[in-house]
Each structure stands twice: as C-alpha cells, then as structure tokens.
C-alpha cells in the first residue's frame, strides 16, 4: 500500500495584527462617541449604527485574537495549528451582525408609526464624527482586505459602518430641513438593509468551511473523472475535499491501481501525477493532497470491512 502526502506549498498566514489593532482602536473610539450621542439624542438611526459599531468592534476584537492565534505553530495535538480560527471569527461576526440587523428592522417599523423627537443638530455632529473614524479604519484595512475571511469581514464591516454614518447624517439633515421625524426610523431601516444581506452571505460562506463542504468552484465528479482517466488507475473512492482556512483547500482519496505498479516501482510516478492533476487542472488549485494507493484486492478487503 502506498501513501502520498503532499504538504506542497501551503501558504502561511500573514501577520495582520498591527492593521487589526489600529482598526479595533478606532472602532472602540467611534463606539464610545456614538454611544454618548445615542444617549443624548435618542435617535434610532444612531442607535442602530452604534449597535452595528459595537458588533464590529467585538468582531474586530475577535479578529485580532484570531490573528494572534493563527500564527501559533502546529503541533502533534493541533496539526493545523489555529488556522481555522479566522473562519470561526468570521462566523461569529456574521451571526452578531444578523442579530443587530433583525433588531433594527423591528424597532424601525415601530418608530415609523410613532416617531420620537430627535435633536437633528446633535445627531449630525455625532454622525460626522462616526463617519470620520470609519473612513480612517477603511484606509487602514484596505491593503489587507483580501488576505482571508477574517480581514474581509473586518473591512466590510468598516465599509458598512461608514454607510451607516452617512445614513445618520442624511437623517439629521432631512429632519432639520423638513421636520419629517420618520427620517430617523427610515435611516435605521436602511442601515439594517445594508447589514442583513452581507451578514447572511458571510454566515453562509464561513459555514461552508466549518461544515467541511467541498471548496466553492471545485467539482469533485470532474476531479474523479480526471483521475480515473490516468494510466493504471482503476478506481477512486473515499474522495473528500474541504477547506482548512482561507487559501488552504485539501483533498484526500483512495486510489486503486494496477498491482504491477507496486512491483515495478511505478507507484511514486502515479502519486506525482495525481498531485499534479489536482494542483494544476482545476479552477481551485489544491497543493495539499493525500492519496492512498491500493491494489484491487486491498480495495475489496476494505469494502468488506466497511460493509
């Protein structure tokens, strides 16, 4: 029985702690300012945006912790180290955002029918302060936003915080110029409309990784067919593919080959061909592959054991 285990060139996680630390500090500062503004104005738009910022500050804190953990080395007890923590962090952020979005919708619909009095001038001031802080956070996170799911979530949160602040500013201006008090509730609902779809998408994407679904863009039926077309390969079974963390898809399979491959020393060549197959021929390049080579007799015994 031959075993091929290619560690390949699995990308190491980058160190993004400084970027996340700066963004987290800014987010906490904006949160404190907007919390004071919410208390003074009673604005739903500002309350929703503050809740959004609270969620984002919490998410950035989790992201910062994750960025520390993923750099810890692997061990015999944690063979992947903490690589998957960034996906868990993205899942937590998405879940929190979804809760905030649902709350904003419920509260906004209530306030449409009975809008409270909201001081527009103070609301405008706090909206501008929030927008300024969010724009700085966006600039800080821009260069690292594509590194992994964790940083992508953080960048998108900063973007949506900025849009939320724009909504607060717009509500303040409308109420000041038209005396239409429902503008505050409408702004809150619009902020919620920004939150919910993004949270749902990120929740679904991170769930796919945590549940070990096949990586998006990889067709395992096509992979199986391509492997079966190789010389000396009779069958492929126990074929699995999943994603450990961003940029780290893996694949495993039992491959049944001619018995002569073990007799004439041809097995290593088959392993190299299989590795090249999954690394080069598909939309998702998988450089970390584990293949177990078997003879038909071995495969039959294994099937009888599992039946």
Secondary structure, DSSP 4 states (H G I P E B T S, - for coil): -EEEEE-TTPPPPP--HHHHHHHHHHHHHHHHHHHHHHHHH--HHHHHHHHHHHHHHHHHHHHHHHHHHTTSPP-SSSTTTTTTHHHHHHHHHHHHHHHHHHHHHHHHHHHHHSPPP--HHHHHHHHHHHHHHHHHHHHHHHTTTTS-HHHHHHHHHHHHHHHHHHHHHHHHHHHHHH--TTHHHHHHHHHHHHHHHHHHHHHHHHHHHHTTPPPTT--HHHHHHHHHTSTTEEEEEEEEEEEEETTEEEEEEEEEE-THHHHTT-HHHHHHHHHHHHHHSSSS---EEEEEEE-HHHHHHHHHHH-
